[in-house]
Amino acid sequence: MKNVVFKEILNSRDIELIRQEKPEIPILALTIGDAAGIGAELAVKAVIDQELAEMCQIVIYGSRDVICEAVNRFIPDYKIHHKIYFKHCIDLDFSEYFIGQVNRECGLAAYETVRNATQDCLDNLIDGIVTAPMNKASVNEADIEFTGHTELIAEMCGVENYAMMQSDGALRVVFVTTHIALNKVSETITKERIIEVTNLINDVIKQEGILEPKIAMAAINPHAGENGFMGDDEIKIVEPAIEELLKNNVKVTGPFPPDTLFIKAIRSKYDGIVSMYHDQGHIPFKMLAFDSGVNSTLGLPIIRTSCDHGTAFEIAWQGIADTGSLFAAVKLAAIRAKSKLN
């Protein structure tokens, strides 16, 4: 590891010393996610990327042994000077046996790492969180009820009005419901929830400099219900929500049939899309922006973004994982954090 400073962060004083090095840019926690997946590889590559280093200072959060192993495997000798900071959150001995496998120890470590990073952000020690992917099955194997980063972080923040957003430049998709069974979607969607989520995406688009965002609303049913023939959720729930949003000067149009909303000729007219359930928005979004999409949580008192893919067990620890989505997540978190600092 020539020319690389590899330093463990032990307390708030250490973080303050990092801030003094470059006070003009934010400090971000980058969690390694599930150690059996690709997160550790992506994290160590992110921390030495020159473009990212100019936007933020990264502290890798995870297990010491796993981070050290990733550094040794994936960071070659560099001619320029790098500083790699990390914070040890929970003991997890690196072992070949867990690579690419559902494992309760890895699930517990990933869970505790996210909790650690979230608490540091709530305590204003760091300015934002970027999360590498976790495996839900691994966390549940550790006897922890876990549906996703979004819900866990929102619970720690004491926030009930929050939403998941996927974004890639001008393409932004927010979700009224996320990690629930498909047969629960219709009974979960309410007029009030649609209004909450639409206001959240409207606000975040304004924060990105678009003063009067234009938002498209997806229908729940095929063909937007076909005037009630294929379901009356649009008539009873979606259309009344749109009417109320319009009265409050939110420029929203719809409901659009979901099978045509993501066609370029339609989506390009709007700054954001409200999707009613997980796969309705995730499938088209990932087809359009799988390698560059960013997952972020709206409505939190802290900044949190994530890559838009899973743990990729099938290629874990092989050095071939695509860095595009995670790097994009770091950039977006850095932009939002710097705006908040200023």
Secondary structure as GFF3:
##gff-version 3
##sequence-region A 1 342
A	DSSP	beta_strand	4	8	.	.	.	ID=ss1
A	DSSP	alpha_helix	12	21	.	.	.	ID=ss2
A	DSSP	beta_strand	27	31	.	.	.	ID=ss3
A	DSSP	alpha_helix	39	47	.	.	.	ID=ss4
A	DSSP	alpha_helix	50	55	.	.	.	ID=ss5
A	DSSP	beta_strand	57	62	.	.	.	ID=ss6
A	DSSP	alpha_helix	64	74	.	.	.	ID=ss7
A	DSSP	beta_strand	82	88	.	.	.	ID=ss8
A	DSSP	three_ten_helix	96	98	.	.	.	ID=ss9
A	DSSP	alpha_helix	104	122	.	.	.	ID=ss10
A	DSSP	beta_strand	128	131	.	.	.	ID=ss11
A	DSSP	alpha_helix	136	141	.	.	.	ID=ss12
A	DSSP	alpha_helix	149	157	.	.	.	ID=ss13
A	DSSP	beta_strand	163	168	.	.	.	ID=ss14
A	DSSP	beta_strand	171	175	.	.	.	ID=ss15
A	DSSP	three_ten_helix	182	184	.	.	.	ID=ss16
A	DSSP	alpha_helix	185	188	.	.	.	ID=ss17
A	DSSP	alpha_helix	191	207	.	.	.	ID=ss18
A	DSSP	beta_strand	214	218	.	.	.	ID=ss19
A	DSSP	three_ten_helix	222	225	.	.	.	ID=ss20
A	DSSP	alpha_helix	233	233	.	.	.	ID=ss21
A	DSSP	pi_helix	234	238	.	.	.	ID=ss22
A	DSSP	alpha_helix	239	247	.	.	.	ID=ss23
A	DSSP	beta_strand	251	256	.	.	.	ID=ss24
A	DSSP	alpha_helix	258	261	.	.	.	ID=ss25
A	DSSP	alpha_helix	264	267	.	.	.	ID=ss26
A	DSSP	beta_strand	272	275	.	.	.	ID=ss27
A	DSSP	alpha_helix	278	289	.	.	.	ID=ss28
A	DSSP	beta_strand	294	298	.	.	.	ID=ss29
A	DSSP	beta_strand	304	307	.	.	.	ID=ss30
A	DSSP	three_ten_helix	313	315	.	.	.	ID=ss31
A	DSSP	alpha_helix	324	341	.	.	.	ID=ss32
###
